Each structure stands twice: as structure tokens, then as C-alpha cells.
């Protein structure tokens, strides 16, 4: 192969890399699919629970703030925080806030097997987002992700990854401070 042919191949490869990089950057920065953040209006949803009940977010937020916890049965941090969420939900009198969980992509049997494997009993409403429509609407990335929605349907707090007991209390406080 001659030197000029090699130079043409090198230049073509370099131009290809530059074009692919530019296209990738353009898609990343022009995407409207950005993460939900504090101050955004919460996306309304209706999901069926493992008990067959339908949870409608905007119906709940007419009377109280809602803490939404997105989780999966395979997620170790979800397993560790679930009893703390249940305890915080039990401690509330039900009038100021409610904690609901949204399981991502799994079925009732998987969820029940997960709950039965826990050392502590969990008393939370388990909504099932089987088609991931709510997860996608909130642009949830890592699990667990927790979002607090006040009585005005505004997101007042959001945290990706595992919650501590102190974090959960901060979520409740955020609802009480902003949800009036």
C-alpha cells in the first residue's frame, strides 16, 4: 500500500471519529429527556398495587404529601432501606404524608417472594410499574430513587441511591415545610 493511500485512510478514520463524537455530543446535550428535579411538577400516574388497588398520585396529593420510592427486588440497597421506609410510614398518622413504593418491571410473585425473604414485616403500598411507564416519566436512573411530592404536586426532594433513617426524616420534613 502506498503512503498516499495510508494517509487517505488515516484522514478518513479521523474524520469519522470526529463526526461520531460530534453526533453523540449533540444527542446528549439536545435531549429533552432530562431528569426530574426539585421544583418540577410531579407527573401524575395510576398504578395497580400487589393488592389490586389502584394508586392515583394526584388523588393522594389532594390531602397529603407523598414519598415515592422506586425500587427492584434484585437491589441490595432497596432491601436495606425498605424496613426503614415501612417504619416511617407506620409512625405517621396517615394524614400528613404517605410512603408508596413503585417496583420497577417486576410482577406480583417476585415482589411477594422478596417481601417474604425480609427479616422484618413491611407495611407499605407496593405499586407495580410493569411497563416502566412511570419510571420513564420520572427519568429514574439508579435504584433506589426516592421523590417527595407535596400537596401542590411539586417535587420538593429527590435522592438517588439508598436512604438512611435520617434521610427519610428529611423527606418527611421537606413535605411538612413545603406542602402547606
N, C-alpha and C positions, 0 to 999 in steps of 0.2 A: 504494500500500500504506500502510495506516495505521501510526502509530507503535506502537500496541499489538501489532500483528501482527509488526512487525520485532523488537520486544523478545522476543516469544514464540519467534521463530525463533532469535535470538541465544542465549537461555537454553537452548533445546533443543540447539543446537550445542555449547555449553559443557558441558552435562551429558553429551552423547555423548562428547566428548573426555575428560572426567574418567573416565567408565566404561571406555572403551577403555584408557586409561592404567592404571587400577587392575587390569583383567584381565591386561594384559601383564605388569605387575609381579608379580602373583600367580603367573602361569605361570612366570616366570623364577626366582622365589625358592622356589617349592614343587617345582620339578622335581627328580626323583631322578636325573636324567641328568647327574651331576656328573663332572668329570674325575678320572681315576685319579691318585693321588698317592703319594709316597714313604710306605712303611709299609703300603699296601694289599696284599692278597693278589693275586697276578697271576691273570688269567683264563687258564685252560688253553685250548689250541687245537690243532687239527690242520690243517695246510695243505700242499698239494702244492707242490713246487718246480718250477722250469723243467726240471729233470732227471727229473721223475716220481717223485721220492722224497717220502715224507710226513714232515713235521716235526711232532712232538708235543712241545709245550713241557714238560709235566711229566715226560716221559721224559728229556729233556735235563737238566733241573734236578736229577735224581736224582744226577748225577755232577759237574755243573759249573754255574757261573753263566752266564747268557745275556744278551747285549746284543741287544735287538730294535730295529731301525731301520726305521721306516715311511717310505716314500718314493714318488715318482712320477717317471716319465720326463721330464715337462714341467718339473720343478722344478730350477731352476738351482743352488740351494744343495745339493740332493741330488747333482747331478753333481759338484760341487766336493768334497764330503766322501767320496764313495764310494771313491776310491783310498786315502784315509787309513784308512777302516774296513777295507779289504782288507789293507792293510799291517799294521795292528794285529792282525788275525786271523791273518795269516801268521807274525807274530812270536811269538804264543802257541804253546805246545806242544800245545794241544788238550785238556789235562787240567783247567785251571783255569777257562777261560771259552771261549765261542764267540760269534761275532757272526753273527746271521742278519738278513737283510733281509726286510721284508714290503712287497711292492709293492701299492699301493692301486689297485684297479679296472682293471688293465690285463692284457693277455694275453701269452703267451709270446713271440709275434713282436715285439710292441712292446718288451718287456724286452730281447730279444736284439739288436734294432736299436740300442737305447740303449747296451748294453754294447759293441757293435762300434764305436760312434762315439766311445768314450772313448780318450784317448791312452794310458792305462795299462791293463794287463790286471787285471781284478778277479776275485779268487778268494774269493767269498762264496756261501753258500747263499741262493738267491733264491726266497723263498716268494711265492705269488700269492694275494692276498685279493680274488678277483674280485668277490665279492658284498659286500665291505666288512664282513663279519660280525665279523671280529677288530678291524678299525679302529673299528667302532662299539662293540664290547665294551670297548675301552680308551679310548673317547671321544677319539680323536685328532682334533685340530683342524688346526693348520698342519703342513705338511710342510716339511722332515723333522721327525719327532719320534722321540726315542730313549729307550728304557726299559731299565734294568738289573734283572734278576730273579735273586735269589740262589738257593742250593741249598734254601732253605726256602720257595721260591715267594713271597717277599716282594719288592716293588718297593723297591729301595734307592737308585735315582737315576732322574731323569727330566729331559729337556731338550727343549724345543720349539725349532725352528729349527736352523740349521747348527752342526755340531760342528767345533771346531778339533782339531788333533792333541793338544793339551793336554787338551781336554775328553774325548777318547777315553781318554786315560790316566787321567783322573779316574774315568771309568766303570769301567775295569778295577780301579782301586784300591778303589772302592766295593764291588765284588764280592769282592775279596780280604779287605777289612776286615770285611764283614758276612756273607759267605757261608760261614763256618766252621761 
